[in-house]
Amino acid sequence: MSDEQRPYRSRFAEGSDAFPLRQSLRCRDELIQRGIQLVLSGILAGLLVSFGLAAHRLFVHHRARAGVWGEILLMGVVGVALALTVRRLARNLFAIRELFGEWRLWRTRARTGWDGS
């Protein structure tokens, strides 16, 4: 896919050193970083769900001694943290999808020897 057909400009082509192999390696490194962030965000989301369920069971078991507002407040905080984590997960997924396209483009240019001039 040529640069004219792409809806966005490559973030890796901004400098004067748009050497295709270098840009391909930079894109690969960014993909690895985003993949690690995706895995860690997924683990965090799972831990938040687990913590929320455990806290709910705790409040149900000790309902006579604990107020309802404590559970509502705690579940609200867990819900906000979970929503932000899921948002981060979604953004990382979209960034990875975009980066795969960039990586394919730069890898093809590096293999064919096309340097853009």
N, C-alpha and C positions, 0 to 999 in steps of 0.2 A: 504494500500500500504506500503510495507516494505521500509526501508531505502535504500536497495540495488537497488530497482526498481525506486527510485526517481532520477530525473536528477540533483538534487541539494541537498545539505545537509541542514538540518533545521537550521535556524539562532538562534533558541531558544534552541538548544541542545548543544551549544558550551561549556557551563560550566560543572563543575563536578556535579552540582545540577540539573540533568535532570529529576526531579520529574515530572511525566506526568501531574498531576493536576496543578502544578505551571506553567508549560509551556503552558498548555491550557489557563489558565487565562491571561498569558502574551500575547499570540497570540490574544485572544479576545480583550484585551485592544488596541493592535496595529490595529486590524480591526476597532474598534470604532474611533480611531484617524484618520486612513486613510479615513474612511467614512466622517468624518467631513471635512477633507481637500478636499475631492472630491466635497462635496456640496459647500464649499466656493469657490473653483476654478470654479465651474459651474456658481455660481452667478457672480464672477468676469468676466468670459467670456461674460455673458449676458450684464453686464454693459459696457464692452468695445465695444460690438457691438452697443448697444444703444447710447453710446457716439459718436462713429464713424458716425452713421447715423445722429445724431443731428448736429454734426460738418459739415458734408457734406451739409445738408440742409441750414445751416448758410452760408457756402461759396457760395452756389448756389444763395441764396437770395441777398447777398452782393457782387456779382461777380464784379461789376464795381469798388468797392473800395478796394477789397482784391486781392492780386496777386494769380496766379495759383500755384506758388511754395509753398506758405503757406499751401495750401490744400494738396499738394503732400507730403510735409514734415510731416504734422500732420497725414495723413492717413498711411504713412510709419511707424511712431512711434506706432500708434494704431495697425497696422498690425503685427509688431514685438511683441508687448505686447500680442496680441491675440494668435499668434503662440506659444509663450512660455507658455501661460496659457493652451492652448489645449494640448501641449506636457506634461505639468504637470498633466492634467486630464487623459491622456492616461496612463502615468506611474502609477498613483494612481489606475486606473482600473486594470492594470496588477498585481500590488502589492496586491490588494484586492483578485483577483482570486487566486493568489498563497497562500495568507494567509488563505483563506477558506480551501484549501487542508491541510495546516499545522494544522489548528484548528481541522478539522475532525480527523486527525491522532492522535493528542495529546488527544483529547476528548475520542476517542475510547480506547487509551492506558490507560487513567485515569479510565474509566469505567470497563475495563477488569482486571485492576490491573497489567498490564504488565509494568515493570520498566526498561527493557532493559538489565538486568543482568542475 
